[in-house]
Each structure stands twice: as structure tokens, then as C-alpha cells.
Amino acid sequence: MPMDPTTAFVIATLMMLANGGVLGLVHRDLHAALQPAAASWRIATLLIAGGCVLFSVQQHLPQPFVLPLANGMTTLGFCGYWRALRQFYGYPDIPWLLLPPVAVAAGLYWFTAVQADFIARVLLVSAAWAVIMLGCMLTLRAPAHGDTAVSRPVMAGIILIVMAFIILRAGYFLSVGGGPHASVLNAGNWMNAVTPMIAAVLPVIGTTAFLLMCSERIRRQWERAASTDYLTGLANRRTLAGIGESRFAAAREAGDGLAVAVVDIDHFKSINDRYGHEVGDSALKHVAARLQAACRGKELPARQGGEEFVVLFERVGLAQALAAGERLRRAVESEPFATEGQLLRLTVSIGVAALDPRDGSFDDMLRRADDALYAAKAGGRNRVEASGDGPD
């Protein structure tokens, strides 16, 4: 015996409340940047649950009151999901998101109290919900995200299923018709029994997908924090060591060129002593930005520590590495550092080393580049020196 629509609405409501409760429990454990989106998602789930409650009791209340309220709340809940996704990806609020629930509530009142028309109600609600689902899809598919998170296409697939059902439902009722007093609670209609369960897909399964999106965002943030320097945003020493050893092994195996440059800011201690560490940190960020802007292709700039940076070059010999080092030196020298109303001319000394058959590891290359750096310092600073070893 098929489930009657009222029972289906009650079950769907309980499932939504349970998932909304789970999201509420984990809310405080989420990163502060994700909490507004999570709050919007939870409120949206509760609104849809409230709408389902009203749908299940509509036979006991005046329809001109309950139908606009129930459909308006559900539409507002779907808009809340759209808002949550926009917040998740950092988009600003758009006030006209309140228009669909207002339009649905007003239209439902007209087609219930003034001109009773079940098909018009179905088409109006379906059109509004389909537009909202389309908005959610466009938000998820925006190319600006640039991530490979599995949860994003999962969420998009869930929304697509809901949108397809909304369109299918509208087409079904348009084909079979319905009297002015037809209701979603009419028993014996399979579409009425299925509707509340499909309506629960986004609040229930969608909430799980949303939590997965939050989890993946947090994981990516931790990975980024573990691999980048907190001050400059460049790769940190740990990342440099891992990538350096990997490229060293690949270059040795393939017989390709590899080079490394160790970059040190000239007279950096005097900047800290004269202007303070806050200005010193700004100077480090300035130099890091100039180095990053001057890098090409797969050249990897990293912060080794203190005022020392490292740039890794692939498939180059010593002569090409020297030219690249000179490019980096000029990039820093050509852009003065602005602080406290004045411009400071920053320069760097650079030591370069190219892969040598006698190198047993990436660290050996770094040590030779570091020796070349000391030679650049001794030679007057603001210059590029090469390690005495290494092929041309």
C-alpha cells in the first residue's frame, strides 16, 4: 500500500529536523568564515521543515492562509540555500532573493482566495523553485572557484535532481489537470506521495553534501597553511624541500637541467633597527611579491627563513640561471618600498648553483648556492654570483 501524502510530509519533516540538528551541533566547530553560510543553511532547512508541517495540516486550516504561508516558507528556505552557497563562496548578499517567496505567497493567495486554480498554483511555485535551483547551480559552477572539491559536483547533482523533479511535477499536473480544490494531500496520486520525499532530498542529503563542502574547505586551508609561509604567502621551507628533492630526482633521472638561487635582502637588519619589525615584515612581503611577479613558468619562489628566499628553476643550465637571477635582482631594485611616507630602495644579493653530477641531494645544490650568496655579499651586494661548480 503506497504511503499517503500526509505521512510522507511528516516523515520528511522529521528527517529535515534531524539533519538541521546535526548541522547545529557542528556549527561551533566550523571555521568562523564558514559559520554564516552554515547558519543560513540551517535556517533554510528549518523553514522548509516548517513549510512541510503546514502542508501536512492544510486540511485543518483555512487554505487562503495556510497555502501562501506554507509555500512562501518553503520558497524562502530554498532561497536560504542559495544565499548559503553564495556566502560559502564569498559573494555579497542580494536583497532581491526575498522577491521569490513574496511573489509565491502573493500568487498563492490570489489563486486560492480570489481565483481558485490548482494548476496555476503548481506552475507558479514550480517556476519560482526552478529559478532558485538554477541560481544555486550557477553559483556552484562559477569558474572563479578554481577548486577540485568532490563535494561541489555532488551538491550540483543533488540540486539538478531536485530541479528536474520540479519541472517533471509541473508537466505532470499540467497534463492530468486538477480541479480548483485539488490538493497535494489528495491520496491515490503517486506524484503527491513522492513530492514530500523529493522535497526532502536537498534539506537531508544536501545538508550532508554541504557539511562535506565545509570539511573539504577546512582541509584545503590546513594544507595551504602547512605548505605556505604565513607572512609572504610563498612556499615555505618544508614545501621547498619536498619539491626540490622531487625535481632533483627527476632532473637526475631525465638528464635535465636544474638550478637554484638563494636570495638575501641587503642590509635588512638596519631596516628592522631603524623602522621596527612591523615595517620589516612589510619589506619582506614587498620583496616576496617582487620575486613572485618576476618568476616565469614553473619557477618556484619560496621563503627559506628570515630575510632569505630561494627560487627553483627547472631545465636550465648555469648561464640561464644567472640570467634568471639577474632578472630577479632587477625586479626588486626597480620597485622602491614605500613606508611611512618615504621610499626605501631595497636590493638583494643572489647566489646561484646549477645541478652538478657530484650533487648527491637537493641540499648539496642549496649549500653551493649559499656559498655563492656569501661571495655576492663579499663582492659588494646587489649582485648575482654563481657557484664555481656546475655545468654551463
C-alpha positions in Angstrom: 0.0 0.0 0.0 1.6 3.4 -1.0 2.3 5.9 1.7 -0.3 8.6 1.9 1.0 12.2 1.3 0.4 13.4 4.9 2.6 10.6 6.4 5.2 11.4 3.7 5.2 15.1 4.7 5.6 14.1 8.4 8.5 11.7 7.7 10.2 14.3 5.5 9.8 16.9 8.2 11.4 14.7 10.9 14.3 13.9 8.5 14.9 17.6 7.9 14.8 18.5 11.6 17.3 15.7 12.3 19.8 17.0 9.7 19.3 20.6 10.8 20.0 19.5 14.3 23.3 17.8 13.2 24.3 21.0 11.4 23.6 22.9 14.6 25.7 20.6 16.7 28.8 21.1 14.5 28.2 24.8 13.9 30.6 26.0 16.6 33.4 23.6 15.4 33.3 25.2 11.9 35.8 27.9 10.9 34.4 31.4 11.6 34.4 32.2 7.9 32.1 29.2 7.2 29.6 29.9 10.1 27.5 32.5 8.3 26.9 30.1 5.4 26.2 27.2 7.8 23.7 29.3 9.8 21.9 30.3 6.6 21.7 26.6 5.5 20.4 25.5 8.9 17.7 28.3 9.0 16.7 27.4 5.4 16.3 23.7 6.4 14.1 24.7 9.4 12.0 26.9 7.1 11.4 24.1 4.7 10.6 21.8 7.6 8.1 24.3 8.8 6.5 24.5 5.4 6.1 20.8 5.3 4.4 20.9 8.7 1.9 23.4 7.3 1.4 21.3 4.1 0.5 18.2 6.3 -2.1 20.1 8.3 -3.6 22.2 5.5 -6.9 20.4 5.6 -7.5 21.7 9.2 -6.7 25.3 8.4 -8.2 27.9 6.0 -6.4 27.4 2.7 -6.1 31.1 1.8 -4.0 31.3 5.0 -2.0 28.0 5.1 -1.1 27.6 1.4 0.5 31.0 0.8 2.3 30.6 4.2 3.5 27.1 3.5 4.7 27.7 0.0 6.2 31.1 1.0 8.2 29.5 3.8 9.4 26.7 1.6 10.4 29.1 -1.2 12.2 31.2 1.4 14.0 28.1 2.6 15.2 27.4 -1.0 16.3 31.0 -1.3 18.2 30.5 2.0 20.1 27.6 0.4 21.1 29.8 -2.5 22.2 32.5 0.0 24.2 29.9 1.9 26.1 28.8 -1.2 26.8 32.5 -2.1 28.1 33.1 1.4 30.2 30.0 1.2 32.0 31.3 -1.9 32.2 34.8 -0.6 29.6 36.5 -2.8 27.7 39.5 -1.4 24.1 39.3 -0.3 21.5 40.2 -3.0 18.3 41.7 -1.5 16.1 40.6 -4.3 16.5 37.0 -3.1 13.4 37.9 -0.9 11.3 38.5 -4.0 10.5 34.8 -4.9 8.9 34.0 -1.6 6.9 37.2 -1.6 5.8 36.6 -5.1 4.9 33.0 -4.4 2.9 33.9 -1.2 1.0 36.7 -3.0 0.3 34.5 -6.1 -0.8 31.5 -3.9 -3.2 33.8 -2.1 -4.7 35.0 -5.4 -5.1 31.5 -6.8 -6.6 30.2 -3.6 -8.8 33.0 -2.2 -9.7 35.1 -5.3 -9.5 32.7 -8.3 -9.0 29.1 -7.1 -6.8 27.3 -9.6 -4.7 24.3 -8.5 -2.7 24.2 -11.8 -1.8 27.9 -11.6 -0.6 27.4 -8.1 1.6 24.4 -9.2 3.0 26.3 -12.2 3.8 29.4 -10.1 5.6 27.5 -7.4 7.4 25.3 -9.8 8.7 28.3 -11.8 9.9 30.0 -8.7 11.6 26.9 -7.3 13.2 26.0 -10.7 14.7 29.6 -11.0 16.1 29.3 -7.5 17.6 25.9 -8.2 19.1 27.3 -11.4 20.7 30.1 -9.4 22.2 27.6 -7.0 23.6 25.6 -9.9 25.2 28.8 -11.4 26.7 29.7 -8.1 28.2 26.2 -7.7 29.5 26.2 -11.3 31.0 29.6 -11.3 34.6 29.3 -12.7 36.0 31.6 -10.1 36.1 28.8 -7.5 39.0 27.1 -9.2 38.9 24.1 -6.9 38.6 20.4 -7.5 36.5 19.6 -4.5 34.4 16.5 -4.9 31.6 17.9 -2.8 30.8 20.7 -5.3 29.7 18.5 -8.2 27.9 16.3 -5.7 25.9 19.3 -4.4 25.3 20.4 -8.0 24.0 16.9 -8.9 21.6 16.9 -5.9 20.2 20.4 -7.0 19.9 19.2 -10.6 17.8 16.2 -9.4 15.5 18.5 -7.4 15.2 20.9 -10.3 14.4 18.1 -12.8 11.7 16.8 -10.5 10.2 20.2 -10.1 9.9 20.5 -13.9 8.6 17.0 -14.2 5.9 17.6 -11.5 4.7 20.8 -13.2 4.5 18.9 -16.5 2.6 16.0 -14.9 -0.1 18.2 -13.3 -0.3 20.3 -16.4 -1.1 17.1 -18.4 -3.5 15.5 -15.9 -5.2 18.7 -14.8 -6.8 19.3 -11.4 -9.9 21.0 -10.0 -9.9 24.2 -8.1 -9.9 22.3 -4.8 -7.2 19.8 -5.7 -4.5 19.4 -3.1 -1.0 17.9 -2.6 -2.6 15.8 0.1 -5.0 14.0 -2.3 -4.5 10.3 -1.8 -4.2 7.9 -4.7 -1.9 10.2 -6.7 1.6 8.9 -6.8 3.0 12.3 -7.5 1.6 13.6 -4.3 3.2 10.8 -2.3 6.6 11.3 -4.0 6.7 15.1 -3.7 7.5 15.4 0.0 10.2 12.8 -0.2 11.9 14.6 -3.2 11.4 17.9 -1.4 13.5 16.4 1.5 16.4 15.5 -0.8 18.0 18.9 -0.6 17.5 19.5 3.1 18.6 16.0 4.0 21.2 14.7 1.5 22.1 18.3 0.6 23.0 19.1 4.2 25.4 16.2 4.2 26.9 17.4 1.0 27.1 20.9 2.5 29.0 19.6 5.5 31.3 17.8 3.1 32.0 21.1 1.3 32.8 22.7 4.7 35.1 19.8 5.6 37.0 20.0 2.3 37.3 23.7 2.6 38.9 23.3 6.1 41.2 20.6 4.8 42.4 22.7 1.9 43.0 25.6 4.3 45.1 23.4 6.6 47.1 22.1 3.6 47.7 25.6 2.4 48.7 26.7 5.8 51.1 23.8 6.1 52.7 24.4 2.7 53.0 28.3 2.6 54.8 30.9 4.6 52.4 32.7 6.9 53.8 36.2 6.2 54.6 36.2 2.5 52.3 33.6 1.1 55.2 31.9 -0.7 56.0 28.3 -0.4 57.7 27.6 2.9 60.9 25.7 3.7 59.1 22.4 4.1 57.4 22.7 0.7 60.6 23.8 -0.9 62.5 20.8 0.5 59.8 18.4 -0.8 59.5 19.9 -4.3 63.3 20.5 -4.5 64.1 16.8 -3.8 61.4 15.7 -6.2 62.7 17.9 -9.0 66.2 17.0 -8.2 65.5 13.3 -8.6 63.5 13.9 -11.8 66.3 16.0 -13.3 68.9 13.4 -12.4 66.9 10.6 -14.0 66.0 12.5 -17.2 69.3 14.3 -17.6 67.6 17.7 -17.5 69.0 20.9 -16.1 68.1 22.2 -12.7 69.2 25.3 -10.8 68.5 27.1 -7.6 69.0 30.7 -6.5 69.4 31.8 -2.8 68.2 35.4 -2.4 69.0 37.6 0.6 67.8 41.2 1.3 70.8 43.5 1.7 71.1 45.4 5.0 67.8 44.1 6.2 68.8 44.3 9.9 69.2 48.1 9.5 65.5 48.3 8.3 64.3 46.5 11.4 66.6 48.5 13.7 65.5 51.9 12.2 61.9 51.4 11.4 60.8 48.4 13.6 59.8 44.9 12.9 56.4 45.8 11.5 58.0 47.7 8.7 60.5 44.9 8.3 57.7 42.4 7.8 56.2 44.7 5.2 59.5 44.9 3.5 59.7 41.1 3.4 56.2 40.9 1.8 57.3 43.6 -0.7 60.3 41.6 -1.8 58.4 38.4 -1.9 55.8 40.0 -4.2 58.5 41.3 -6.5 60.2 37.9 -6.7 56.9 36.1 -7.4 56.0 38.6 -10.1 59.4 38.1 -11.7 59.1 34.3 -11.8 58.1 32.6 -15.0 56.5 29.3 -15.8 57.3 26.7 -13.2 59.9 28.7 -11.4 59.1 28.3 -7.7 59.8 31.1 -5.2 59.9 30.2 -1.5 60.9 31.7 1.8 63.8 29.9 3.4 63.6 31.9 6.6 64.3 35.3 8.0 65.2 37.6 5.0 66.3 34.7 2.8 64.4 33.4 -0.2 65.0 30.6 -2.6 63.9 30.3 -6.2 64.0 26.9 -8.0 64.5 26.8 -11.8 63.7 23.8 -14.0 65.5 22.7 -17.2 68.2 25.4 -17.1 71.9 25.4 -17.0 74.2 27.8 -15.1 74.2 30.5 -17.7 70.4 30.6 -17.9 70.2 30.5 -14.1 72.5 33.5 -13.9 70.3 35.4 -16.3 67.2 34.4 -14.3 68.9 35.6 -11.1 69.7 38.9 -12.7 66.0 39.2 -13.7 65.0 38.7 -10.0 67.6 41.2 -8.8 66.4 43.9 -11.2 62.8 43.2 -10.2 63.5 44.0 -6.6 65.8 47.0 -7.3 63.4 48.6 -9.8 60.4 48.9 -7.3 61.2 51.0 -4.2 59.5 50.0 -1.0 57.0 52.7 0.3 56.8 53.1 4.1 56.0 56.0 6.4 55.7 58.5 3.6 59.1 57.7 2.1 60.5 55.3 -0.5 63.2 52.8 0.5 65.5 51.4 -2.2 65.8 47.7 -1.4 68.3 45.4 -3.1 69.1 41.7 -2.9 72.2 39.6 -3.3 71.8 36.3 -5.1 73.8 33.1 -5.2 73.1 30.6 -8.0 74.0 27.0 -8.4 73.2 24.5 -11.2 72.9 20.8 -10.9 76.2 19.0 -10.9 76.9 15.3 -11.2 78.6 15.4 -7.8 75.5 16.7 -6.1 74.0 13.9 -4.0 70.9 15.7 -3.0 69.0 19.0 -3.4 70.6 20.2 -0.1 74.0 19.9 -1.9 72.8 22.4 -4.5 71.4 24.7 -1.8 74.8 24.7 0.0 76.7 25.6 -3.2 74.1 28.4 -3.9 74.5 29.6 -0.4 78.3 29.8 -0.8 77.7 31.8 -4.0 75.5 34.2 -2.0 78.3 34.8 0.5 80.5 35.7 -2.5 77.9 38.2 -3.7 77.8 39.8 -0.3 81.5 40.0 -0.1 81.7 41.4 -3.6 79.6 44.5 -2.7 76.0 43.2 -2.5 73.2 43.9 -5.0 74.7 41.4 -7.4 74.4 37.8 -8.7 77.2 35.3 -8.2 77.4 31.7 -9.4 78.8 28.7 -7.7 82.2 27.7 -9.0 80.9 24.2 -9.8 78.2 23.2 -12.1 77.9 22.8 -15.9 77.1 25.7 -18.2 
